């Protein structure tokens, strides 16, 4: 039965392989996106941009909230 199953599913192998690769890419991207070191660097850059007058307080607050949410997600889901 195992050989027959493999033969019947052989045409779907490229699709399964592509799906596996996509899952791996998404996993790596999520790890990088939620990496606390990356988030801290982005927060430092955000503070520098605000202090340099490149962004206003409203933009700073919005982006800071997004980064802090990413950091919280990283602490909760990636430990």
Backbone atoms as SQL, in Angstrom:
CREATE TABLE atoms (id INTEGER PRIMARY KEY, chain TEXT, resi INTEGER, resn TEXT, atom TEXT, x REAL, y REAL, z REAL);
INSERT INTO atoms VALUES
  (1, 'A', 1, 'UNK', 'N', 0.820, -1.194, 0.000),
  (2, 'A', 1, 'UNK', 'CA', 0.000, 0.000, 0.000),
  (3, 'A', 1, 'UNK', 'C', 0.863, 1.256, 0.000),
  (4, 'A', 2, 'UNK', 'N', 1.976, 1.246, 0.688),
  (5, 'A', 2, 'UNK', 'CA', 2.846, 2.411, 0.761),
  (6, 'A', 2, 'UNK', 'C', 3.399, 2.789, -0.594),
  (7, 'A', 3, 'UNK', 'N', 3.808, 1.795, -1.397),
  (8, 'A', 3, 'UNK', 'CA', 4.356, 2.068, -2.724),
  (9, 'A', 3, 'UNK', 'C', 3.280, 2.625, -3.649),
  (10, 'A', 4, 'UNK', 'N', 2.098, 2.050, -3.592),
  (11, 'A', 4, 'UNK', 'CA', 0.993, 2.534, -4.420),
  (12, 'A', 4, 'UNK', 'C', 0.648, 3.984, -4.068),
  (13, 'A', 5, 'UNK', 'N', 0.623, 4.289, -2.803),
  (14, 'A', 5, 'UNK', 'CA', 0.337, 5.655, -2.353),
  (15, 'A', 5, 'UNK', 'C', 1.391, 6.622, -2.893),
  (16, 'A', 6, 'UNK', 'N', 2.659, 6.224, -2.820),
  (17, 'A', 6, 'UNK', 'CA', 3.737, 7.071, -3.324),
  (18, 'A', 6, 'UNK', 'C', 3.609, 7.305, -4.820),
  (19, 'A', 7, 'UNK', 'N', 3.277, 6.256, -5.552),
  (20, 'A', 7, 'UNK', 'CA', 3.132, 6.376, -7.009),
  (21, 'A', 7, 'UNK', 'C', 1.953, 7.284, -7.351),
  (22, 'A', 8, 'UNK', 'N', 0.851, 7.125, -6.642),
  (23, 'A', 8, 'UNK', 'CA', -0.326, 7.943, -6.923),
  (24, 'A', 8, 'UNK', 'C', -0.109, 9.410, -6.551),
  (25, 'A', 9, 'UNK', 'N', 0.665, 9.652, -5.516),
  (26, 'A', 9, 'UNK', 'CA', 0.906, 11.023, -5.067),
  (27, 'A', 9, 'UNK', 'C', 2.111, 11.675, -5.742),
  (28, 'A', 10, 'UNK', 'N', 2.833, 10.934, -6.569),
  (29, 'A', 10, 'UNK', 'CA', 4.022, 11.466, -7.232),
  (30, 'A', 10, 'UNK', 'C', 3.748, 12.737, -8.042),
  (31, 'A', 11, 'UNK', 'N', 2.657, 12.829, -8.790),
  (32, 'A', 11, 'UNK', 'CA', 2.405, 14.075, -9.537),
  (33, 'A', 11, 'UNK', 'C', 2.242, 15.303, -8.632),
  (34, 'A', 12, 'UNK', 'N', 1.872, 15.102, -7.395),
  (35, 'A', 12, 'UNK', 'CA', 1.681, 16.219, -6.465),
  (36, 'A', 12, 'UNK', 'C', 2.978, 16.595, -5.748),
  (37, 'A', 13, 'UNK', 'N', 4.051, 15.869, -5.993),
  (38, 'A', 13, 'UNK', 'CA', 5.311, 16.122, -5.286),
  (39, 'A', 13, 'UNK', 'C', 5.811, 17.555, -5.457),
  (40, 'A', 14, 'UNK', 'N', 5.794, 18.125, -6.656),
  (41, 'A', 14, 'UNK', 'CA', 6.257, 19.513, -6.783),
  (42, 'A', 14, 'UNK', 'C', 5.422, 20.501, -5.962),
  (43, 'A', 15, 'UNK', 'N', 4.132, 20.262, -5.887),
  (44, 'A', 15, 'UNK', 'CA', 3.259, 21.136, -5.108),
  (45, 'A', 15, 'UNK', 'C', 3.591, 21.004, -3.619),
  (46, 'A', 16, 'UNK', 'N', 3.763, 19.778, -3.156),
  (47, 'A', 16, 'UNK', 'CA', 4.112, 19.571, -1.744),
  (48, 'A', 16, 'UNK', 'C', 5.471, 20.170, -1.437),
  (49, 'A', 17, 'UNK', 'N', 6.406, 20.020, -2.362),
  (50, 'A', 17, 'UNK', 'CA', 7.737, 20.589, -2.162),
  (51, 'A', 17, 'UNK', 'C', 7.697, 22.101, -2.108),
  (52, 'A', 18, 'UNK', 'N', 6.926, 22.700, -2.998),
  (53, 'A', 18, 'UNK', 'CA', 6.789, 24.159, -3.012),
  (54, 'A', 18, 'UNK', 'C', 6.124, 24.648, -1.732),
  (55, 'A', 19, 'UNK', 'N', 5.115, 23.941, -1.284),
  (56, 'A', 19, 'UNK', 'CA', 4.431, 24.322, -0.046),
  (57, 'A', 19, 'UNK', 'C', 5.390, 24.245, 1.135),
  (58, 'A', 20, 'UNK', 'N', 6.228, 23.221, 1.178),
  (59, 'A', 20, 'UNK', 'CA', 7.204, 23.084, 2.259),
  (60, 'A', 20, 'UNK', 'C', 8.189, 24.255, 2.242),
  (61, 'A', 21, 'UNK', 'N', 8.682, 24.595, 1.055),
  (62, 'A', 21, 'UNK', 'CA', 9.630, 25.714, 0.929),
  (63, 'A', 21, 'UNK', 'C', 8.969, 27.008, 1.396),
  (64, 'A', 22, 'UNK', 'N', 7.735, 27.238, 0.987),
  (65, 'A', 22, 'UNK', 'CA', 7.031, 28.453, 1.400),
  (66, 'A', 22, 'UNK', 'C', 6.841, 28.517, 2.907),
  (67, 'A', 23, 'UNK', 'N', 6.534, 27.370, 3.527),
  (68, 'A', 23, 'UNK', 'CA', 6.401, 27.352, 4.991),
  (69, 'A', 23, 'UNK', 'C', 7.723, 27.703, 5.658),
  (70, 'A', 24, 'UNK', 'N', 8.830, 27.191, 5.105),
  (71, 'A', 24, 'UNK', 'CA', 10.145, 27.495, 5.667),
  (72, 'A', 24, 'UNK', 'C', 10.472, 28.984, 5.531),
  (73, 'A', 25, 'UNK', 'N', 10.170, 29.551, 4.378),
  (74, 'A', 25, 'UNK', 'CA', 10.444, 30.981, 4.147),
  (75, 'A', 25, 'UNK', 'C', 9.627, 31.842, 5.112),
  (76, 'A', 26, 'UNK', 'N', 8.359, 31.510, 5.274),
  (77, 'A', 26, 'UNK', 'CA', 7.507, 32.264, 6.191),
  (78, 'A', 26, 'UNK', 'C', 8.035, 32.149, 7.619),
  (79, 'A', 27, 'UNK', 'N', 8.455, 30.970, 8.010),
  (80, 'A', 27, 'UNK', 'CA', 8.977, 30.760, 9.364),
  (81, 'A', 27, 'UNK', 'C', 10.219, 31.614, 9.614),
  (82, 'A', 28, 'UNK', 'N', 11.146, 31.631, 8.673),
  (83, 'A', 28, 'UNK', 'CA', 12.362, 32.427, 8.819),
  (84, 'A', 28, 'UNK', 'C', 12.017, 33.919, 8.835),
  (85, 'A', 29, 'UNK', 'N', 11.130, 34.335, 7.963),
  (86, 'A', 29, 'UNK', 'CA', 10.734, 35.749, 7.908),
  (87, 'A', 29, 'UNK', 'C', 10.086, 36.187, 9.216),
  (88, 'A', 30, 'UNK', 'N', 9.231, 35.343, 9.775),
  (89, 'A', 30, 'UNK', 'CA', 8.602, 35.678, 11.058),
  (90, 'A', 30, 'UNK', 'C', 9.628, 35.762, 12.176),
  (91, 'A', 31, 'UNK', 'N', 10.579, 34.841, 12.190),
  (92, 'A', 31, 'UNK', 'CA', 11.632, 34.891, 13.219),
  (93, 'A', 31, 'UNK', 'C', 12.415, 36.188, 13.121),
  (94, 'A', 32, 'UNK', 'N', 12.758, 36.593, 11.910),
  (95, 'A', 32, 'UNK', 'CA', 13.516, 37.833, 11.725),
  (96, 'A', 32, 'UNK', 'C', 12.652, 39.049, 12.072),
  (97, 'A', 33, 'UNK', 'N', 11.396, 39.029, 11.676),
  (98, 'A', 33, 'UNK', 'CA', 10.491, 40.154, 11.922),
  (99, 'A', 33, 'UNK', 'C', 10.286, 40.363, 13.421),
  (100, 'A', 34, 'UNK', 'N', 10.180, 39.287, 14.180),
  (101, 'A', 34, 'UNK', 'CA', 9.925, 39.372, 15.602),
  (102, 'A', 34, 'UNK', 'C', 11.193, 39.277, 16.458),
  (103, 'A', 35, 'UNK', 'N', 12.359, 39.257, 15.854),
  (104, 'A', 35, 'UNK', 'CA', 13.616, 39.180, 16.585),
  (105, 'A', 35, 'UNK', 'C', 13.744, 40.415, 17.480),
  (106, 'A', 36, 'UNK', 'N', 13.857, 40.224, 18.803),
  (107, 'A', 36, 'UNK', 'CA', 13.936, 41.367, 19.713),
  (108, 'A', 36, 'UNK', 'C', 15.093, 42.319, 19.397),
  (109, 'A', 37, 'UNK', 'N', 16.215, 41.805, 18.956),
  (110, 'A', 37, 'UNK', 'CA', 17.335, 42.685, 18.620),
  (111, 'A', 37, 'UNK', 'C', 16.984, 43.601, 17.453),
  (112, 'A', 38, 'UNK', 'N', 16.308, 43.060, 16.460),
  (113, 'A', 38, 'UNK', 'CA', 15.888, 43.859, 15.310),
  (114, 'A', 38, 'UNK', 'C', 14.892, 44.931, 15.756),
  (115, 'A', 39, 'UNK', 'N', 13.944, 44.548, 16.593),
  (116, 'A', 39, 'UNK', 'CA', 12.938, 45.501, 17.066),
  (117, 'A', 39, 'UNK', 'C', 13.597, 46.608, 17.883),
  (118, 'A', 40, 'UNK', 'N', 14.552, 46.252, 18.727),
  (119, 'A', 40, 'UNK', 'CA', 15.251, 47.266, 19.531),
  (120, 'A', 40, 'UNK', 'C', 16.021, 48.234, 18.634),
  (121, 'A', 41, 'UNK', 'N', 16.655, 47.712, 17.592),
  (122, 'A', 41, 'UNK', 'CA', 17.365, 48.598, 16.653),
  (123, 'A', 41, 'UNK', 'C', 16.395, 49.541, 15.950),
  (124, 'A', 42, 'UNK', 'N', 15.247, 49.001, 15.561),
  (125, 'A', 42, 'UNK', 'CA', 14.252, 49.843, 14.897),
  (126, 'A', 42, 'UNK', 'C', 13.704, 50.902, 15.850),
  (127, 'A', 43, 'UNK', 'N', 13.522, 50.536, 17.122),
  (128, 'A', 43, 'UNK', 'CA', 13.081, 51.520, 18.113),
  (129, 'A', 43, 'UNK', 'C', 14.121, 52.628, 18.285),
  (130, 'A', 44, 'UNK', 'N', 15.398, 52.243, 18.343),
  (131, 'A', 44, 'UNK', 'CA', 16.467, 53.235, 18.477),
  (132, 'A', 44, 'UNK', 'C', 16.486, 54.161, 17.263),
  (133, 'A', 45, 'UNK', 'N', 16.302, 53.612, 16.077),
  (134, 'A', 45, 'UNK', 'CA', 16.243, 54.427, 14.869),
  (135, 'A', 45, 'UNK', 'C', 15.038, 55.354, 14.869),
  (136, 'A', 46, 'UNK', 'N', 13.937, 54.865, 15.392),
  (137, 'A', 46, 'UNK', 'CA', 12.728, 55.676, 15.481),
  (138, 'A', 46, 'UNK', 'C', 12.929, 56.860, 16.427),
  (139, 'A', 47, 'UNK', 'N', 13.536, 56.599, 17.568),
  (140, 'A', 47, 'UNK', 'CA', 13.820, 57.676, 18.525),
  (141, 'A', 47, 'UNK', 'C', 14.754, 58.699, 17.890),
  (142, 'A', 48, 'UNK', 'N', 15.770, 58.224, 17.201),
  (143, 'A', 48, 'UNK', 'CA', 16.712, 59.134, 16.545),
  (144, 'A', 48, 'UNK', 'C', 16.000, 59.987, 15.486),
  (145, 'A', 49, 'UNK', 'N', 15.107, 59.383, 14.720),
  (146, 'A', 49, 'UNK', 'CA', 14.371, 60.125, 13.702),
  (147, 'A', 49, 'UNK', 'C', 13.464, 61.179, 14.342),
  (148, 'A', 50, 'UNK', 'N', 12.853, 60.826, 15.456),
  (149, 'A', 50, 'UNK', 'CA', 11.987, 61.783, 16.153),
  (150, 'A', 50, 'UNK', 'C', 12.797, 62.948, 16.709),
  (151, 'A', 51, 'UNK', 'N', 13.920, 62.617, 17.347),
  (152, 'A', 51, 'UNK', 'CA', 14.765, 63.666, 17.928),
  (153, 'A', 51, 'UNK', 'C', 15.371, 64.567, 16.856),
  (154, 'A', 52, 'UNK', 'N', 15.587, 64.032, 15.672),
  (155, 'A', 52, 'UNK', 'CA', 16.145, 64.827, 14.575),
  (156, 'A', 52, 'UNK', 'C', 15.062, 65.630, 13.853),
  (157, 'A', 53, 'UNK', 'N', 13.809, 65.439, 14.248),
  (158, 'A', 53, 'UNK', 'CA', 12.712, 66.174, 13.633),
  (159, 'A', 53, 'UNK', 'C', 12.269, 65.608, 12.297),
  (160, 'A', 54, 'UNK', 'N', 12.681, 64.389, 11.995),
  (161, 'A', 54, 'UNK', 'CA', 12.312, 63.779, 10.722),
  (162, 'A', 54, 'UNK', 'C', 10.872, 63.275, 10.710),
  (163, 'A', 55, 'UNK', 'N', 10.325, 62.978, 11.888),
  (164, 'A', 55, 'UNK', 'CA', 8.937, 62.528, 12.005),
  (165, 'A', 55, 'UNK', 'C', 8.279, 63.298, 13.141),
  (166, 'A', 56, 'UNK', 'N', 6.964, 63.436, 13.068),
  (167, 'A', 56, 'UNK', 'CA', 6.250, 64.142, 14.133),
  (168, 'A', 56, 'UNK', 'C', 5.858, 63.166, 15.244),
  (169, 'A', 57, 'UNK', 'N', 5.297, 63.717, 16.299),
  (170, 'A', 57, 'UNK', 'CA', 4.961, 62.904, 17.472),
  (171, 'A', 57, 'UNK', 'C', 3.894, 61.861, 17.161),
  (172, 'A', 58, 'UNK', 'N', 2.941, 62.217, 16.324),
  (173, 'A', 58, 'UNK', 'CA', 1.875, 61.273, 15.968),
  (174, 'A', 58, 'UNK', 'C', 2.445, 60.057, 15.236),
  (175, 'A', 59, 'UNK', 'N', 3.320, 60.300, 14.271),
  (176, 'A', 59, 'UNK', 'CA', 3.973, 59.214, 13.534),
  (177, 'A', 59, 'UNK', 'C', 4.845, 58.374, 14.471),
  (178, 'A', 60, 'UNK', 'N', 5.557, 59.065, 15.353),
  (179, 'A', 60, 'UNK', 'CA', 6.397, 58.362, 16.323),
  (180, 'A', 60, 'UNK', 'C', 5.559, 57.423, 17.182),
  (181, 'A', 61, 'UNK', 'N', 4.462, 57.953, 17.719),
  (182, 'A', 61, 'UNK', 'CA', 3.599, 57.139, 18.594),
  (183, 'A', 61, 'UNK', 'C', 3.028, 55.931, 17.852),
  (184, 'A', 62, 'UNK', 'N', 2.585, 56.144, 16.623),
  (185, 'A', 62, 'UNK', 'CA', 2.009, 55.036, 15.849),
  (186, 'A', 62, 'UNK', 'C', 3.046, 53.946, 15.599),
  (187, 'A', 63, 'UNK', 'N', 4.224, 54.352, 15.141),
  (188, 'A', 63, 'UNK', 'CA', 5.266, 53.369, 14.830),
  (189, 'A', 63, 'UNK', 'C', 5.818, 52.715, 16.094),
  (190, 'A', 64, 'UNK', 'N', 5.905, 53.492, 17.171),
  (191, 'A', 64, 'UNK', 'CA', 6.368, 52.926, 18.438),
  (192, 'A', 64, 'UNK', 'C', 5.396, 51.852, 18.924),
  (193, 'A', 65, 'UNK', 'N', 4.101, 52.127, 18.831),
  (194, 'A', 65, 'UNK', 'CA', 3.095, 51.134, 19.228),
  (195, 'A', 65, 'UNK', 'C', 3.240, 49.849, 18.413),
  (196, 'A', 66, 'UNK', 'N', 3.463, 49.985, 17.107),
  (197, 'A', 66, 'UNK', 'CA', 3.648, 48.809, 16.255),
  (198, 'A', 66, 'UNK', 'C', 4.873, 48.001, 16.686),
  (199, 'A', 67, 'UNK', 'N', 5.969, 48.705, 16.944),
  (200, 'A', 67, 'UNK', 'CA', 7.199, 48.008, 17.340),
  (201, 'A', 67, 'UNK', 'C', 7.052, 47.348, 18.707),
  (202, 'A', 68, 'UNK', 'N', 6.400, 48.028, 19.641),
  (203, 'A', 68, 'UNK', 'CA', 6.197, 47.434, 20.967),
  (204, 'A', 68, 'UNK', 'C', 5.271, 46.225, 20.891),
  (205, 'A', 69, 'UNK', 'N', 4.294, 46.269, 19.993),
  (206, 'A', 69, 'UNK', 'CA', 3.416, 45.105, 19.796),
  (207, 'A', 69, 'UNK', 'C', 4.217, 43.929, 19.241),
  (208, 'A', 70, 'UNK', 'N', 5.117, 44.206, 18.292),
  (209, 'A', 70, 'UNK', 'CA', 5.984, 43.141, 17.763),
  (210, 'A', 70, 'UNK', 'C', 6.843, 42.548, 18.869),
  (211, 'A', 71, 'UNK', 'N', 7.377, 43.406, 19.717),
  (212, 'A', 71, 'UNK', 'CA', 8.230, 42.937, 20.806),
  (213, 'A', 71, 'UNK', 'C', 7.438, 42.067, 21.779),
  (214, 'A', 72, 'UNK', 'N', 6.223, 42.483, 22.088),
  (215, 'A', 72, 'UNK', 'CA', 5.366, 41.691, 22.980),
  (216, 'A', 72, 'UNK', 'C', 5.033, 40.345, 22.352),
  (217, 'A', 73, 'UNK', 'N', 4.725, 40.332, 21.071),
  (218, 'A', 73, 'UNK', 'CA', 4.442, 39.082, 20.370),
  (219, 'A', 73, 'UNK', 'C', 5.661, 38.173, 20.400),
  (220, 'A', 74, 'UNK', 'N', 6.830, 38.741, 20.198),
  (221, 'A', 74, 'UNK', 'CA', 8.058, 37.948, 20.219),
  (222, 'A', 74, 'UNK', 'C', 8.260, 37.312, 21.582),
  (223, 'A', 75, 'UNK', 'N', 8.030, 38.065, 22.627),
  (224, 'A', 75, 'UNK', 'CA', 8.206, 37.528, 23.994),
  (225, 'A', 75, 'UNK', 'C', 7.198, 36.448, 24.289),
  (226, 'A', 76, 'UNK', 'N', 5.975, 36.627, 23.792),
  (227, 'A', 76, 'UNK', 'CA', 4.903, 35.670, 24.082),
  (228, 'A', 76, 'UNK', 'C', 5.011, 34.404, 23.228),
  (229, 'A', 77, 'UNK', 'N', 5.285, 34.562, 21.933),
  (230, 'A', 77, 'UNK', 'CA', 5.179, 33.437, 21.006),
  (231, 'A', 77, 'UNK', 'C', 6.488, 32.763, 20.647),
  (232, 'A', 78, 'UNK', 'N', 7.602, 33.429, 20.842),
  (233, 'A', 78, 'UNK', 'CA', 8.869, 32.880, 20.361),
  (234, 'A', 78, 'UNK', 'C', 9.832, 32.529, 21.485),
  (235, 'A', 79, 'UNK', 'N', 9.331, 32.271, 22.636),
  (236, 'A', 79, 'UNK', 'CA', 10.194, 31.855, 23.754),
  (237, 'A', 79, 'UNK', 'C', 10.112, 30.377, 23.940);
